[in-house]
Amino acid sequence: MTRHFRSSVKSRLVVLILILCLLTAGGCGSARVLPKSSGVDENLIRLNRSARIAYDNGQLEQAANLYRQALDRAYLRDDRQAVVDAQYNLAVCMLGVRSYDKALERVHQAQNELARGDQSVTADILFLEAAILFRTGKPDKAWQITDQILSVSERPPGAVESKTHFLRGLIADLRGDTGQLGREIDALAKSDNPGRQADREELTGRLARAEGNWKVAIEAFDLTVKLRRENFDYSEMAQSLALAADACNQAGIPSEAAKRYFWAGRSAIQQGKIQDAKKWLNKAVQLAGQAGDEALEQEVRSFIQSMPAP
């Protein structure tokens, strides 16, 4: 899934799974020193900023450690909004490293913090819970939460609404419900944002795959790869390469499948996702052998031999 960031007036950096929207701060005309009475905690701001940079660079463990420090600072200040933000961002980091139980625990802590303050749970937090449940093999529970997000009288933010329809499309694909999958594609409005375009193209590819239309599936997945790359969403980009590779293999084009599995595997190595890399590179070796591409087979084997242990 891709991600995006949402910031509050002070320091909120909330991350959705699946959109990446890099927010850049504009330059100031002069360097003004904030008075101590401003209520701005510079230490908390620095921790959140450093965590954000670590997250963007794929250093999820480091980001999580910094967000834990931000959470401690929020406890010190009794800044309940900052507590919710830090719990949420910690959950996103845990999701990224596939520590799903810990991620769900952090989401529930954020929800409890809001409940104690008589605040309603926001749509982005509900979506994160749904995404985690989907990743842990509970698509029905995830679907119920997406129903909750879309059924409230106040429409959720556009980014949350879009990602909710994308998640519902993934669930429909998992269920083999092509009718519902088509409806979720229709619900995804066309956008200039590469992250949202990528979501729509991926679901389009999944629908074509379900219908056995391999040419359309390959084209859609290849475009998804390009859009994920443009959006700096390298984790989902590698997954899209694997989807495209599988479609090529199903279409009877092992040479093209082998290349895409190779590209997916070597990207996964750089992300530290060794299990994914090993799986995809082994498929690349097999398919390169079928295609008679000895040069690719040899290069893939060298990557496998040089991989670090999981």
SVG drawing of the C-alpha trace seen along z (x, -y; Angstrom):
<svg xmlns="http://www.w3.org/2000/svg" viewBox="-25 -38 53 62">
<polyline fill="none" stroke="black" stroke-width="0.4" points="0.0,0.0 1.1,-3.6 1.2,-6.4 0.8,-10.2 1.5,-12.6 -0.9,-14.8 0.3,-17.5 -1.5,-19.4 -0.9,-23.0 2.1,-22.0 3.9,-18.9 1.6,-16.2 3.1,-13.8 0.4,-11.1 1.1,-8.4 -1.6,-6.5 -0.5,-2.8 -0.6,-2.7 -0.2,-7.2 3.1,-9.1 2.6,-12.9 5.9,-14.6 5.1,-17.9 7.8,-20.5 8.2,-23.5 8.5,-26.9 11.5,-29.1 11.1,-31.9 12.1,-35.5 13.9,-35.9 15.2,-33.8 13.0,-34.7 13.6,-33.3 10.4,-32.1 9.8,-33.3 9.7,-30.7 6.1,-31.5 5.0,-30.4 4.2,-26.9 6.3,-25.4 8.4,-22.4 11.5,-22.5 12.6,-19.1 9.4,-17.5 9.5,-19.2 13.1,-18.0 12.2,-14.4 9.2,-14.3 11.3,-15.9 14.1,-13.4 11.7,-10.5 10.0,-11.7 13.4,-11.9 14.3,-8.4 10.9,-7.1 11.3,-8.7 14.7,-7.1 13.3,-3.6 15.0,-3.5 11.9,-2.2 13.5,-1.0 15.3,-4.3 12.1,-6.1 10.2,-4.0 12.9,-4.7 12.5,-8.5 8.8,-8.3 9.0,-6.5 11.1,-9.4 8.5,-11.8 5.8,-9.8 7.8,-10.1 8.1,-13.8 4.4,-14.0 3.7,-12.2 6.1,-14.6 4.1,-17.6 0.7,-15.9 0.2,-16.8 -2.6,-14.4 -2.8,-15.3 1.0,-14.7 0.4,-11.3 -2.1,-10.3 0.2,-11.4 3.2,-9.5 1.1,-6.3 -0.2,-6.5 3.2,-7.0 4.6,-4.2 1.9,-1.9 2.8,-2.9 6.4,-2.0 5.5,1.3 3.3,2.0 6.2,1.3 8.4,3.9 5.4,6.3 5.1,6.3 1.3,6.4 0.4,7.2 2.5,4.2 1.0,2.0 -2.5,2.9 -1.7,2.3 -0.5,-1.2 -3.6,-2.0 -5.8,-0.9 -3.8,-3.0 -4.3,-6.0 -8.0,-5.2 -8.2,-4.9 -6.4,-8.2 -9.0,-9.9 -11.9,-8.2 -10.5,-9.4 -10.6,-12.9 -14.1,-12.5 -12.9,-12.8 -14.1,-10.7 -11.7,-8.4 -10.7,-10.0 -11.1,-8.4 -7.3,-8.1 -6.9,-6.1 -9.8,-3.8 -8.2,-3.3 -4.9,-2.3 -6.7,0.2 -8.4,1.7 -5.2,1.9 -3.5,3.8 -6.4,6.2 -6.2,6.8 -2.5,7.6 -3.1,10.0 -5.6,12.0 -8.8,10.5 -10.4,9.0 -14.0,9.3 -13.2,7.2 -11.2,4.8 -14.3,4.5 -16.5,3.6 -14.3,0.8 -14.2,-0.6 -18.0,-0.5 -17.8,-2.6 -15.5,-5.1 -17.7,-5.6 -21.0,-5.6 -20.5,-8.5 -22.4,-11.7 -19.2,-13.8 -17.3,-12.8 -13.7,-11.6 -10.8,-13.5 -10.2,-12.8 -6.9,-10.9 -8.5,-8.7 -11.6,-8.1 -9.4,-7.2 -7.3,-4.7 -10.4,-3.2 -11.8,-2.4 -8.4,-1.0 -8.3,1.3 -11.9,2.4 -10.7,3.2 -7.9,5.4 -10.4,7.2 -12.8,7.7 -10.0,9.1 -9.1,11.5 -12.7,12.7 -12.9,13.1 -15.7,10.6 -15.0,8.9 -18.3,7.0 -17.3,5.3 -13.8,4.8 -15.1,2.9 -17.3,0.7 -14.3,-0.2 -12.3,-1.2 -15.2,-3.4 -15.3,-4.9 -11.6,-5.9 -11.8,-9.3 -9.2,-10.0 -6.4,-12.2 -3.2,-13.9 -1.6,-12.5 0.7,-9.6 -0.2,-7.7 -3.9,-7.8 -3.3,-7.0 -1.2,-4.0 -4.0,-2.7 -6.5,-2.9 -4.1,-1.2 -3.3,1.6 -6.9,2.4 -7.4,2.2 -4.6,4.8 -6.1,7.0 -9.5,7.0 -7.9,7.8 -5.9,10.6 -9.1,12.0 -10.7,12.0 -7.7,13.6 -6.9,10.5 -3.2,10.7 -2.2,8.0 -4.2,5.4 -3.0,6.7 0.6,6.4 0.1,2.9 -1.7,1.8 0.8,3.3 3.8,1.8 2.1,-1.6 1.6,-1.1 5.3,-0.4 6.1,-3.7 3.6,-5.7 4.8,-4.1 8.4,-5.0 7.3,-8.6 5.6,-8.7 8.8,-7.4 6.8,-4.4 9.5,-1.8 8.0,0.9 4.8,1.0 6.7,0.5 8.5,3.8 5.2,5.5 3.8,4.1 6.9,5.5 6.1,8.9 2.4,8.5 3.6,7.6 6.0,10.5 3.3,13.0 1.0,11.6 3.8,12.0 4.4,15.6 0.6,16.3 0.7,14.8 3.4,17.3 6.3,14.8 8.9,16.2 11.6,13.8 9.6,10.8 8.5,12.4 12.1,13.2 13.2,9.6 10.5,8.1 11.1,10.6 14.8,9.7 14.0,6.0 11.6,6.6 14.1,8.8 17.1,6.4 14.9,3.5 13.7,5.6 17.3,6.3 18.0,2.6 14.8,2.2 16.0,4.9 13.1,7.2 15.2,10.3 12.5,12.9 10.6,11.1 13.9,10.7 14.8,14.3 11.4,15.4 11.4,13.2 15.0,13.8 14.5,17.6 11.5,17.2 13.7,15.0 16.3,17.8 13.7,20.4 12.0,18.3 15.3,17.1 16.3,20.7 13.0,21.5 13.6,18.5 17.2,19.6 18.5,16.2 21.8,17.5 23.2,14.0 20.2,13.0 20.2,16.3 23.9,15.9 23.4,12.3 20.4,13.3 22.4,16.1 25.1,13.7 22.6,11.5 21.2,14.5 24.7,15.5 25.5,12.0 22.3,11.5 22.5,11.0 20.8,13.4 17.1,12.7"/>
</svg>
